[in-house]
Amino acid sequence: MRSACSCGRSISYRSDPFTLESANHEFYMSLSDKCCSTLPQHRLFGRNQLSWMICNIGPASSYQTTMGIEQPGFLLGSQYLLPWDLPPDEAWAPEPKNAWRGKRSVRCYVGYEYECSKGHRFYCCAGGAPVKGSPANMVKENSGGNNVMSDMILYTTCPSHTNKPLLGQLMRIVVCSPEQVSLSVCLNVSYRNILISLTAPDNVQIPGGKMTVIRLPYVYCDESDNPLPFDIEAYLCKGALMPMRSSRRRNDKK
């Protein structure tokens, strides 16, 4: 099997994991010294050793819409983040609402990345359809917002395998937001009748102006630490990313 590291900038072979520790931590740490360790990170080991990580891989301005994410393993045309337009709103805007009159909405970019056992990577839209874009045919307006406000399935068919389909697993969320938009990360996964909260009890904040990668667990488990099997009905609950309420606006209301 082949998998990308936490930040996605390198790919390596991985063996079948025998423990949650090896699946969600040891493999990624083995690549960290060569790649991810140079990046600002936030790693959490929560209940049942569920492991995920946040990496800042550069400024938001480094994302080029005509090129997409320039990392190894992406299928042609599926490397593009989707636009996520946030209308001016007093709940998160750092300026009073009337200061936004006549201004356009603020654009972020977001991608829900899937990866199969061959190391093929691709972004998907809500419902599991792979992103298909090109510099001459860019993705639809605010389609990233549709993803954020939809339940995203954890497993979908990798589009590169037609004779013997392989499952791609949701492994990363990539988001670029402008300086004035900080985001709250709230990761909840539904496995049949089991709800797994990765960020409880407190959500994690992503500062604005960054290109950020959220690497999700490779293996999930139940309350008894039993690994959960791949399930095509499992999904990441909607609202994984939400704009933060501006501290300035909160202080103004006190």
ZABADO-469956 format. One record per atom (N, C-alpha, C, CB): y, x negated, z; residue in three letters. Coordinates in steps of 0.02 Angstrom, whole numbers, plus 32768, in hexadecimal, padded with zeros to 4 digits. Each point is the difference from the previous one (the first is absolute). Glycine has a CB too. Example, Ala and Ser with C-alpha at 12.3 -4.5 7.8 and 13.67 -1.06 7.14 Angstrom:
7EE47D6C8186ALA803B802D8000ALA803C7FD38000ALA7FC5805F803EALA80707FB37F9ESER803B7FD68003SER803780278025SER7FE07FC57F94SER
//
This chain:
7FC57FD68000MET803B802A8000MET803E7FD48000MET7FC2805C803DMET80747FC07FA8ARG80407FDD7FFFARG8035802E801FARG7FDE7FBE7F98ARG804D8023808FSER803680268021SER803E7FD58003SER7FAD80428044SER808C7FE07FBCALA80407FDD8008ALA800E7FF5804AALA802C80337F95ALA7FFF7F9D8079CYS80157FF38044CYS802F80378018CYS7FF47F847FEDCYS802580768050SER802A8035801BSER803E800D7FD6SER7FD77FE18071SER804C7FEB7F7ACYS803D80097FD9CYS7FF3800E7FB7CYS803A7FB68050CYS7F88803C7F99GLY7FEE800E7FBBGLY800D7FC87FCFGLY80168074801AGLY80047F537FFDARG80127FCB7FD1ARG7FC67FD37FECARG807080028032ARG7F5780057FF0SER7FC57FD97FEDSER7FC1802A8007SER80397F968025SER7F9280577FB6ILE7FC180257FFFILE7FC87FCE800FILE802C80567FAEILE7FA27FC18078SER7FC87FD48011SER7FC1802A8004SER804C7FB1803ESER7F7B802C7FC0TYR7FBF8022800ATYR7FF78010804ATYR7FCE7FC47F9CTYR801380758072ARG7FF080128044ARG7FB880188004ARG8078801D8016ARG7F677FD48021SER7FBB8016800ASER80018046801FSER7FD87F89800ESER7FEE80977FF1ASP7FFA80418020ASP800E7FF8804BASP7FAB80277FAAASP80847FFF8071PRO80107FF88047PRO7FCA801F802CPRO807A80007FE4PRO7F767FDE8053PHE7FCE801A802FPHE801F801C803FPHE7FB07FAD7FD3PHE808F80448038THR80238019803BTHR804680177FEBTHR7FBE7FB4804DTHR806180757FDDLEU804580147FF3LEU802E7FC48002LEU7FE880708031LEU80097F617FFBGLU802A7FC48006GLU80007FD87FBFGLU7FE77FFD807BGLU7FDE7FFA7F68SER7FFC7FD97FC2SER801F80267FC6SER7F997FC98029SER8061807A7FD7ALA801B80287FC9ALA804B80048001ALA7F9880428001ALA80847FC9803BASN8047800F8005ASN802C7FC68017ASN7FDE80738016ASN80037F577FFFHIS80277FC9801CHIS7FED7FBC7FE5HIS800D80448065HIS7FB37FA97FA2GLU7FEC7FBC7FF0GLU800B7FEE7FB6GLU7FAD8008805CGLU804380277F77PHE80097FF17FB9PHE804A7FF27FF1PHE7F9D80497FE3PHE808E7FE18037TYR80487FF87FF1TYR801D7FC28022TYR8009807C7FF3TYR7FDE7F758048MET80187FC38022MET7FE97FC17FDBMET7FFE803E806DMET7FC77FC67F72SER7FE87FC67FDBSER802C7FF07FC4SER7F8C801D8024SER809880147FC3LEU802E7FF57FC8LEU80477FF58017LEU7FB780467FBALEU80577FC98085SER80447FFF8019SER80207FBB7FFCSER7FE3805E804BSER7FF77F6F7FC8ASP801C7FBC8001ASP80167FE97FBBASP7FB77FE68061ASP802880347F6BLYS80107FEC7FBCLYS8038802B7FE1LYS7F8B7FD97FF4LYS8084805F802DCYS802E802F7FDFCYS802D80258031CYS7FAC800C7FA5CYS80388025807DCYS802880318026CYS80227FE4803DCYS7FB380557FD7CYS80357F738045SER801B7FE6803FSER80487FEA7FF9SER7F8E7FDC801FSER808A80197FA4THR80457FEA7FF6THR8030803C7FFFTHR7FD67F9E7FC0THR8010809F8044LEU8029803C7FFBLEU800C80208044LEU7FD380137F8DLEU8067800E807CPRO800A8028803EPRO7FCB80378003PRO807D7FE77FFFPRO7F61801F803AGLN7FC7802E8005GLN8005802A8040GLN7FB97FB17FBEGLN80268088803FHIS7FF48029803BHIS7FB780167FFCHIS807B80278009HIS7F5C7FC28025ARG7FB980128000ARG7FF18029803EARG7FE17F997FBFARG7FF6809B803ALEU7FEE8029803ALEU7FB580078004LEU806B803F7FF7LEU7F7A7FB48044PHE7FBA8012800EPHE8002803A8030PHE7FD57F887FEDPHE801B80B17FFAGLY8002803C8029GLY7FBB8011801AGLY806180297FBFGLY7F9880158056ARG7FC08017801AARG7FC97FF77FCCARG803B80538049ARG7F8A7F997FCEASN7FC67FF57FD6ASN80097FC67FCEASN7FE68079800CASN80487F598005GLN800B7FC57FD6GLN801680127FB9GLN7FAB7FC48044GLN807580767FB4LEU801B800F7FBELEU80397FD07FF2LEU7FE0807B800BLEU801E7F647FBDSER802F7FCB7FF2SER8028800F7FC1SER7FB47FAF8037SER808D80497FCETRP802B80057FC5TRP803A7FCF800ATRP7FE1807C7FECTRP80457F7B7FE1MET80347FCD8003MET803B80137FD4MET7FA97FA98018MET809280427FFCILE803C80087FD8ILE801A7FBA7FEEILE801D80708037ILE7FF07F847F8ACYS801B7FC07FE8CYS803F800E7FD8CYS7F8D7FCB7FFECYS80A7800E800DASN803B80017FD5ASN7FF97FC87FCDASN8049802F805DASN7FB37FE47F63ILE7FF27FCD7FCDILE803E7FEE7FD7ILE7F8C802C7FFAILE80AE7FED801CGLY803E7FED7FDDGLY803480368006GLY7FBD7FBB7FB1GLY807E80398033PRO803380348000PRO7FEF80387FD1PRO80557FAA801DPRO7FC580917FF1ALA7FF2803A7FD5ALA80197FF37FB9ALA8008804C8063ALA802C7F8D7F96SER801D7FF27FBESER7FD27FD67FD4SER807080078034SER7F5C7FDA7FE9SER7FD37FD77FD9SER7FD080297FD5SER80087FA98058SER7FF380997FB6TYR7FD4802A7FD7TYR802280107FBETYR7FCC80318067TYR80127FBF7F61GLN801A800D7FBEGLN7FDB803B7FE1GLN801E7F867FF2GLN800680B08000THR7FE0803D7FE7THR7FDE7FF67FBCTHR80548041803ETHR7FC37F8F7F9BTHR7FE17FF57FBFTHR7FC17FD68004THR807080087FCETHR7F847FD7806BMET7FC67FD58008MET7FCC801D802FMET804A7F9F7FE9MET7FCD80888048GLY7FD280198033GLY7FF17FC98033GLY7FCE80507FADGLY7FFD7FBA8079ILE7FEB7FCF8031ILE7FD97FC87FDDILE7FFC8058805CILE801D7F6C7FA9GLU7FE17FC77FDEGLU7FD07FDC802FGLU80677FF37FB6GLU7F5F802B8053GLN7FCB7FE4802AGLN7FBE80047FDAGLN803D8021806AGLN7F917FB67FA8PRO7FC17FFF7FDBPRO7FD7803F800CPRO80007F848008PRO7FD7808E7FC5GLY7FCF80358008GLY801680457FE7GLY7FD87FC1805EGLY806880487F94PHE801880427FECPHE7FEA80117FB8PHE80627FF4804EPHE7F8680487FA9LEU7FF080187FBDLEU8040800B7FD9LEU7F968037802BLEU80677FBD7F94LEU803B80047FD6LEU801F80458003LEU7FD07FA87FB5LEU806F805B805AGLY8025803F8002GLY7FFF80238043GLY7FE6800A7F8AGLY7FF17FDD80A4SER7FFA80218041SER80227FD88038SER7F9580327FDASER80957F9E8014GLN80207FD58032GLN804680168012GLN7FBB7FA37FD5GLN805980998015TYR80458016800BTYR8006802C803ETYR80127FFB7F85TYR80217FF580A4LEU8011802C8038LEU8021803E7FE5LEU800C7F9D804ELEU7FF180987FD9LEU801D80407FEBLEU8043800B8023LEU7F8D80307FEDLEU80A47FEA7FEEPRO8042800C801FPRO7FFD80388034PRO80367FDA7F96PRO7FEE801A80A0TRP800480318037TRP804A80098010TRP7F8D7FE08031TRP808F80587FBAASP8047800D8007ASP800F80268040ASP800B80017F83ASP80207FE280A7LEU80158020803ELEU8047801B7FF7LEU7FB57FB38045LEU8055808E7FC2PRO8043801B7FFAPRO802A7FEC803CPRO7FD580617FBDPRO806D7F97803BPRO802A7FF28039PRO7FF880358035PRO80527FC67FB6PRO7FA280258088ASP7FF180308035ASP80197FE38041ASP7F9B802D7FC2ASP80847FFD8066GLU801D7FE7803FGLU7FCB7FE98031GLU805F804D7FEEGLU7F627FC68006ALA7FCB7FEC802EALA7FF27FB57FFEALA7FCE80717FF3ALA803D7F6F7FD2TRP7FF07FB97FFCTRP80387FD67FE3TRP7F8B80217FF5TRP80A57FFD7FE7ALA80347FDA7FDFALA802B7FDC8034ALA800180527FA0ALA800F7F6D8055PRO80277FDA8031PRO804A80137FFEPRO7FAF7FA47FF5PRO806580857FDCGLU804580177FFBGLU8002804B800AGLU801D7FA17FB2GLU801C807B8063PRO800680498005PRO7FEE80227FBFPRO80577FF28057PRO7F90804B7FAELYS7FE780237FC5LYS803680087FCBLYS7FAF803C8049LYS808F7FD17FCDASN8035800B7FCEASN80127FC17FDAASN802C805B8048ASN7FBF7F6B7FD3ALA800D7FC17FDCALA7FD47FF87FC3ALA80227FCD806CALA7FAA805E7F8FTRP7FD17FFB7FC9TRP8012802F7FC6TRP7FA87FE08052TRP808D80457FB5ARG8012802F7FCBARG800A7FDC7FBEARG8035804B8055ARG7FAC7FCF7F78GLY80067FE37FBDGLY7FD27FC57FF5GLY807480267FFFGLY7F667FC58034LYS7FD37FC87FF8LYS7FBA80187FEFLYS80447FBD8051LYS7F9780197F8CARG7FBC80117FEEARG7FD17FF4803BARG80187FE57F88ARG7FAC80358071SER7FCE7FF58034SER7FEE7FB68004SER7FD380757FEFSER800F7F798048VAL7FEB7FBA800BVAL7FB87FF97FEAVAL80507FF38061VAL7FA27FD97F78ARG7FBD7FF87FE4ARG7FD97FCA8025ARG802C80247F91ARG7F987FF08084CYS7FCE7FD28019CYS7FC77FFD7FCCCYS801E8019807BCYS7FB47FB97F8ETYR7FC57FFD7FD6TYR7FC37FFA802ETYR80417FC97FA0TYR7F8A805B804EVAL7FC58000802BVAL7FC180017FD5VAL8040803C805BVAL7F8B7FA47FBDGLY7FC180007FDDGLY7FC580048030GLY80347FBD7FA5GLY7F9C806E804CTYR7FC380068027TYR7FC97FDC7FD8TYR802380708036TYR7FC87F577FE4GLU7FD57FD27FDAGLU7FB680088012GLU805F7FB07FF9GLU7F7880577FD4TYR7FB780048008TYR7FE07FC17FE5TYR8004807E7FF6TYR7FC27F728025GLU7FDD7FC27FEEGLU7FB4800E8000GLU805E7FB88032GLU7F8080337F99CYS7FB780097FFDCYS7FDD7FBF8013CYS800D80587FA6CYS7FB17FA9805ESER7FDA7FC68017SER80027FC67FCFSER7FB7804E803DSER805F7FBE7F86LYS80087FCA7FCFLYS80447FDE8005LYS7FB2803D7FB4LYS80787FDC8079GLY80437FE48008GLY8033801E7FD1GLY7FCA7F998023GLY8024809C7FB9HIS803080227FD6HIS802F802A802BHIS7FAE80027F9FHIS80927FFB8051ARG803380228028ARG8029802F7FD4ARG80057F9D8050ARG8010809B7FCDPHE802780307FDAPHE80248030802FPHE7FAF7FF87F9FPHE808D801C804DTYR802480328027TYR7FED80457FE6TYR80607FB08014TYR7FA380818019CYS7FED80447FEFCYS803780318012CYS7F887FE38012CYS807880557FCBCYS802A80398010CYS7FDA802E802FCYS803D7FF77F90CYS7FE6803A808CALA7FE08031802AALA7FC880237FD9ALA806B80128041ALA7F5A7FF57FDEGLY7FC7801C7FDEGLY7FD07FCC7FE5GLY8046805F7FE3GLY7FCE7F61801DGLY7FD47FCB7FECGLY80067FE87FB9GLY7FB5802C8053GLY80797FF07F86ALA80097FE97FBBALA80227FBC7FFFALA800780777FD7ALA7FDD7F578004PRO80207FBE7FFEPRO804480037FDFPRO7F8F7FCD7FFBPRO809E8009801EVAL80417FF97FE1VAL7FF87FE07FBBVAL80387FF58072VAL7FEA80267F5DLYS7FFF7FE57FBCLYS80487FF87FEALYS7F8F80357FE5LYS80877F8D8018GLY80457FF37FEEGLY80057FC37FD3GLY80258034806AGLY80177FC27F7DSER80107FC57FD7SER804C7FF98001SER7F99800F7FB5SER80807FB68038PRO80497FF97FFEPRO802380327FD3PRO7FEE7F888017PRO7FEF808F7FB6ALA801E80317FD1ALA7FF380488015ALA7FF27FAD7FA5ALA7FE2805D808AASN7FEE80448016ASN7FF98001804BASN7FC580177F93ASN80757FED808FMET80017FFC8048MET7FE780408020MET805F7FAF7FF9MET7F8D804D8046VAL7FE380388023VAL80358035800FVAL7FAB7FB48033VAL804080897FDELYS802C80398008LYS802E7FF7803DLYS7FA980487FCBLYS80907FDB8030GLU80307FFF8037GLU7FE1801B8040GLU805D800D7FADGLU7FAF7FD1808AASN7FED80158044ASN7FB5800E8008ASN8072802F800AASN7F657FB67FCASER7FB8800A8008SER7FE67FDD803FSER7FF480097F84SER802F7FC38092GLY7FED7FE0803EGLY800B802D803CGLY801C7F937FCDGLY801880978030GLY800C80308035GLY7FC880338005GLY807A7FF07FF0GLY7F6980227FD7ASN7FC7802E8000ASN7FC57FE18025ASN802780327F94ASN7FCE7F8C8062ASN7FCA7FDE8023ASN800B8000804BASN7FEE7FB97F9BASN804E8035807AVAL800F7FFB8047VAL7FF580438023VAL80537FA67FE8VAL7FBC80907FF6MET7FFA8042801FMET7FBE80227FEEMET807C800A7FFCMET7F537FD07FEESER7FBD801B7FF1SER7FCB7FDA8027SER802780227F8DSER7FA27FFF8081ASP7FC57FDD801BASP7FE47FD47FC8ASP7FE7805E8053ASP800F7F627FBBMET7FE67FD17FCEMET7FB77FF08010MET80747FCF7FEEMET7F5F80407FE2ILE7FB97FF5800CILE7FF37FB6800BILE7FE580647FB9ILE7FEA7F8D8073LEU7FF07FBA8010LEU7FD77FE07FC9LEU8004801C8078LEU7FD4800B7F63TYR7FD37FE47FCETYR800780267FBETYR7FB07FDC805BTYR80537FFF7F6FTHR8003801E7FBETHR7FDD7FD27FCETHR806D803C801CTHR7F807FDD7FABTHR7FDC7FD97FCETHR802D7FCB7FE1THR7FB680627FE9THR80317F618013CYS80257FCB7FDFCYS8000800C7FB5CYS7FE17FAE805BCYS805980557F84PRO800280107FB9PRO7FE57FCB7FD2PRO80618044801BPRO7F8F7F807FFFSER7FE87FCB7FD4SER7FB580037FF4SER805D7FBA8029SER7F7F80717FFCHIS7FB880047FFAHIS7FEC80457FE6HIS7FF17FAC805EHIS7FF680567F65THR7FEE80417FE2THR7FB5800B8002THR80647FF97FB7THR7F737FD3803CASN7FB780087FFFASN7FE380088046ASN7FFD7FBB7F98ASN801B801D8097LYS7FE980048045LYS803D8001802DLYS7F937FC37FE5LYS8088807A8028PRO803F80058026PRO7FFB7FE18045PRO801980677FC0PRO801B7F768054LEU80067FE58043LEU803980248024LEU7FD37F907FDALEU802880748068LEU8034801F8027LEU80377FCD800FLEU7FAD80518031LEU80907FC57FC6GLY80397FDA8018GLY8017801C8042GLY80237FE47F8BGLY7FEF7FF180A4GLN801580168043GLN804B7FF38009GLN7F8D7FE8802EGLN809580477FF2LEU80477FF78010LEU80067FC78032LEU8019807B7FE9LEU80067F4E8002MET80027FC4802BMET80477FEB8012MET7F977FDC7FCCMET809B8037800DARG80447FEA800EARG803380367FECARG7FDD7F887FF0ARG805980798034ILE803B80257FECILE80387FCD7FF8ILE7FDB806B803CILE80457F967F8BVAL80387FD27FF3VAL803F80297FF9VAL7FB47FAB7FC6VAL80818041805DVAL803E80267FFDVAL803C7FD07FFDVAL7FCB805E8041VAL80657FB47F96CYS80407FDD7FFBCYS803780338010CYS7FD37FAD7FA9CYS805580458088SER8037802C8012SER80407FD98004SER7FB2804C803ESER80877FD27FAFPRO80407FDD8004PRO80147FF28049PRO802380377F95PRO80107FA08072GLU80147FE88042GLU800E80388031GLU802E7F9C7FC9GLU7FEE809B801FGLN80168035802EGLN7FC880308014GLN806F7FF77FCCGLN7F547FFF801BVAL7FC9802E800FVAL7FC87FDC8025VAL801D80457F9AVAL7FDE7FC680A7SER7FC57FEA8026SER7FCC80378000SER80487FB58049SER7F7980387FBALEU7FCA80307FFBLEU7FD37FFE803ELEU80047FF67F84LEU7FE38044808FSER7FCF80068035SER7FBB80067FE3SER80558036804BSER7F7B7FA27FCEVAL7FBB80007FE8VAL7FD680298030VAL800F7F8F7FC8VAL7FD180A6801ECYS7FD5802B8029CYS7FBE80097FDACYS8065803C8035CYS7F687FA07FE0LEU7FC07FFE7FDBLEU7FCC802A8024LEU801C7F8E7FD4LEU7FD180AA800EASN7FCC802B8019ASN7FCC800B7FC9ASN805180398051ASN7F707FBD7FBFVAL7FCA80067FD0VAL7FD280388015VAL80077F857FE4VAL7FE680A67FEDSER7FD38037800DSER7FBB7FF27FE1SER806280518004SER7F6B7FAD8026TYR7FBA7FF97FEATYR7FDB803F8015TYR80047F808009TYR7FF580AF7FC9ARG7FE0803F8010ARG8023801F803CARG7F907FD77FD2ARG804E802E8067ASN801F801E803BASN801C7FCC8031ASN7FB1805F7FF3ASN80537F637FF6ILE80197FCA802BILE80467FEC7FE9ILE7F8A7FD78016ILE80A580298018LEU80447FE87FF1LEU800A7FBD8021LEU802B80777FF5LEU7FE47F567FE3ILE80097FBC801AILE804A7FEF7FF9ILE7F897FDE7FE0ILE809780138058SER80467FEC7FFFSER80057FB5800ASER80238071802ESER7FF77F6D7F9FLEU80057FB78003LEU803F7FE98024LEU7FC07FFA7F96LEU8074802F806ATHR80407FEB801BTHR8010801E8044THR80277FF37F8CTHR7FAE803B808DALA800D801F8041ALA7FFD7FCA8037ALA7FD0806F7FD7ALA80577F978060PRO802D8039800EPRO80457FF97FE0PRO7FC2800F806APRO804F7FB67F7EASP80437FF67FE4ASP7FFC7FED7FB7ASP802B7FDD8070ASP800180407F67ASN80047FEC7FBBASN80207FBB7FFAASN800780797FDDASN7FF27F687FEAVAL801C7FBE7FF3VAL803A80057FCEVAL7F8F7FCA8017VAL80A580117FF5GLN803A80037FD5GLN80017FC77FCDGLN803F8038805CGLN7FD07FD97F66ILE800A7FCF7FCAILE804A7FFA7FF2ILE7F8D80197FCDILE80917FAC8038PRO80487FFA7FF1PRO800E80097FB6PRO800C7FB38062PRO803080637F8FGLY801480087FBAGLY800C7FBD7FDFGLY8031806D801DGLY7FD37F957FA1GLY800E7FC47FD9GLY7FC57FD27FF5GLY80708007802DGLY7F5380117FE2LYS7FC57FD67FFALYS7FCD801D7FCFLYS80127FDA8076LYS7FC47FFA7F6DMET7FC480167FDFMET7FC77FF68032MET802C7FE27F8AMET7FB68055808BTHR7FD17FFF8038THR7FBB80177FEATHR805F8014804FTHR7F6D7FCA7FC9VAL7FBB80137FF3VAL7FE080178042VAL7FF87FAE7F9EVAL7FEB808D8061ILE7FD980198039ILE7FB77FFC7FECILE805E804D8028ILE7F7D7F847FF6ARG7FB97FFA7FF1ARG7FD7802B8030ARG80127F8B7FD3ARG7FC480A08011LEU7FDA802F8028LEU7FBB7FE48012LEU803C805E7FC8LEU7FA07FC08068PRO7FBD7FE78012PRO7FCF80057FC6PRO801780228075PRO7FBA7FB07F8ATYR7FCA80027FCETYR7FC8802F8016TYR801C7F8B7FDETYR7FD880788065VAL7FCD802B801CVAL801F80298039VAL7FA47FAE7FE1VAL804D80938020TYR8017802C8036TYR7FC48011802DTYR805C80307FB5TYR7FB47FE58088CYS7FCA8012802ECYS8014803D8029CYS7FDB7F888006CYS7FF28097801AASP800D803B802AASP800D7FE98047ASP7FB780487FB6ASP804E7FE88078GLU80117FF18046GLU7FCA7FD78023GLU804380698003GLU7F817F977FE1SER7FC97FD9801DSER7FF77FBC7FDFSER7FC9806B801ESER80687F817FBAASP7FFF7FC07FDCASP7FCB7FFE7FCAASP80297FCA8066ASP7FC080707F83ASN7FD180027FC8ASN80257FFE7FBEASN7FAE80418046ASN80437F907F8EPRO80227FFE7FBFPRO7FF680417FDAPRO7FF07F847FFDPRO804480947FE4LEU7FFD803D7FD9LEU7FF07FEF7FB7LEU80528039804DLEU7F817FEC7F93PRO7FEE7FF27FBBPRO803980127FD0PRO7F888013801CPRO80747FD37FA7PHE802F80147FCDPHE7FF9804A7FF4PHE7FFB7F8E7FCAPHE803C80958033ASP7FFF80487FF9ASP803980147FD1ASP7FCF80118074ASP801F800C7F54ILE803380117FCEILE803080368018ILE7FAF7FE07FA7ILE804080418090GLU802C8033801BGLU80307FE58035GLU7FA880547FE8GLU80527F6C802AALA802D7FE28031ALA80447FF37FE1ALA7F9E7FCB803BALA809680387FEDTYR80437FF67FE4TYR80307FE58035TYR7FEB805C7FADTYR80497F83803ALEU80397FEC8029LEU8031803A8002LEU7FF17F847FE3LEU802080928058CYS8029803C8007CYS80477FF37FE6CYS7FBC80248063CYS806280117F83LYS80447FFC7FE5LYS80317FEB8036LYS7FE380587FABLYS80557F8D803FGLY80337FEA802EGLY7FF57FBB801DGLY80108075801AGLY7FCA7F617FC3ALA7FF47FBC8019ALA80417FD88004ALA7F8D80047FCFALA80A2800C8006LEU80427FDF8000LEU803680368005LEU7FD47F9F7FBBLEU805B80578072MET8037802F8008MET80407FDA800EMET7FB18059802AMET80887FBE7FBAPRO80407FDF8010PRO80108005804APRO8029801A7F8DPRO7FF17FAF808EMET80137FFF8047MET8044801F8009MET7FBC7F998012MET804D808A8026ARG804280198012ARG802D7FC68012ARG7FCE806D8028ARG806C7F917FBASER802E7FC9800BSER80187FFE8048SER802480067F88SER7FDC7FBE8097SER80187FF98044SER804A800F8004SER7FA77FAB8017SER807D80467FB3ARG8048800E8000ARG800D804B8003ARG80137F987FBFARG7FC5808E801CARG800980478000ARG7FED801D8045ARG7FEA80047F83ARG7FE17FE0809DARG7FED80178042ARG80377FF38032ARG7F897FEC7FE4ARG80967FD98019ASN80347FEF802EASN803E802B7FF7ASN7FD57F8D8002ASN803880877FBFASP803A802B7FF2ASP7FF980438020ASP80107FC57F95ASP7FB180528074LYS7FF48044801ALYS7FFE8001804CLYS7FC1801A7F98LYS803F7FAB8089LYS7FFD7FFF8049LYS80448013801ELYS7FA67FA77FFBLYS
//
